[in-house]
Amino acid sequence: MRGQCLCGDVTFKVTGPLRDVIACHCGQCRKTSGHFVAATQVSLDHLSITGAENITWFTSSDTAERGFCARCGSQLFWKPTGKGVVSIFAGALDGETGLKIAEHIFVEDKGDYYDIP
């Protein structure tokens, strides 16, 4: 499976199994994405990135950092500190993924302008 940012300066390839998508409605995800984040996850060993020098990593808390393209601003990754995994924003994946949203988390923090079915 492959993916990329909007401008193409960052591309990536996933060679291992992806977790189903989790939709996160927490305050940080809402602020960084403008809505909520839908992300899958893979072991760091199964992700190769071309153009990694174009990724800006923002330490968003004591336990995580978020990676986005420095040129176009596309949000691509969320990485928990010391866990050996990386979450990939599902919208950055190319083509058919076969993934499904498995659950919604932090729903108590969701915006008041939408409902979760």
RADAJO-V967867 format. One record per residue. N is the residue number from 1. RES is the residue in one letter. SS is DSSP state (H for helix, E for strand, L for the rest). OMEGA is omega in whole degrees, -180 to 180 (* if undefined). D_FIRST is the distance of its C-alpha to the first C-alpha in Angstrom with 1 decimal. Layout:
BEGIN
N:RES:SS:OMEGA:D_FIRST
N:RES:SS:OMEGA:D_FIRST
END
This chain:
BEGIN
1:M:L:-179:0.0
2:R:E:177:3.8
3:G:E:180:7.0
4:Q:E:173:10.7
5:C:L:-178:14.2
6:L:L:-176:16.6
7:C:L:179:18.4
8:G:L:178:15.6
9:D:L:177:17.4
10:V:L:174:14.5
11:T:E:179:11.0
12:F:E:179:8.5
13:K:E:178:5.8
14:V:E:-178:5.2
15:T:L:-179:6.8
16:G:L:-178:8.8
17:P:L:177:9.6
18:L:L:173:9.4
19:R:L:172:12.9
20:D:L:-176:14.0
21:V:E:172:14.8
22:I:E:178:18.2
23:A:E:-178:20.2
24:C:E:-178:22.5
25:H:L:-178:25.7
26:C:L:-178:27.4
27:G:H:180:29.4
28:Q:H:179:27.2
29:C:H:179:24.1
30:R:H:-178:26.3
31:K:H:-177:27.9
32:T:H:-176:24.8
33:S:H:-175:22.9
34:G:L:178:26.0
35:H:L:171:25.2
36:F:L:-178:23.0
37:V:E:173:19.6
38:A:E:-173:16.9
39:A:E:171:14.5
40:T:E:-178:12.2
41:Q:E:179:12.6
42:V:E:173:11.4
43:S:E:178:13.8
44:L:H:180:14.4
45:D:H:-177:14.3
46:H:H:179:10.6
47:L:E:173:9.8
48:S:E:-174:10.8
49:I:E:171:12.2
50:T:E:-176:13.9
51:G:L:-179:16.9
52:A:H:178:17.4
53:E:H:178:21.0
54:N:H:178:20.4
55:I:E:170:19.4
56:T:E:178:22.5
57:W:E:179:22.6
58:F:E:176:25.1
59:T:E:-173:26.7
60:S:E:177:27.1
61:S:E:177:29.0
62:D:L:-173:30.4
63:T:L:-176:27.3
64:A:E:172:24.3
65:E:E:-177:23.0
66:R:E:-178:20.8
67:G:E:179:18.8
68:F:E:180:19.0
69:C:E:-179:19.1
70:A:L:-178:22.7
71:R:L:-174:23.0
72:C:L:178:21.7
73:G:L:180:21.7
74:S:L:175:18.2
75:Q:E:-174:17.7
76:L:E:-169:14.4
77:F:E:170:15.2
78:W:E:-174:17.9
79:K:E:174:18.9
80:P:E:-177:21.8
81:T:L:172:24.3
82:G:L:-177:24.4
83:K:L:179:21.9
84:G:L:178:19.2
85:V:E:175:16.4
86:V:E:173:14.8
87:S:E:-180:14.2
88:I:E:179:11.6
89:F:E:-171:13.2
90:A:H:180:11.4
91:G:H:179:12.7
92:A:H:179:10.8
93:L:E:-180:7.4
94:D:L:171:7.4
95:G:L:180:8.6
96:E:L:-179:9.1
97:T:L:-174:7.7
98:G:L:-179:10.7
99:L:L:177:11.6
100:K:L:172:15.3
101:I:E:-178:17.6
102:A:E:-180:19.3
103:E:E:174:22.0
104:H:E:179:23.7
105:I:E:-178:25.3
106:F:L:-177:28.2
107:V:H:178:29.3
108:E:H:179:32.8
109:D:H:-176:31.6
110:K:L:177:30.1
111:G:L:-179:31.6
112:D:L:-175:34.6
113:Y:L:177:33.4
114:Y:L:176:30.9
115:D:L:175:30.9
116:I:L:-177:28.3
117:P:L:*:28.6
END
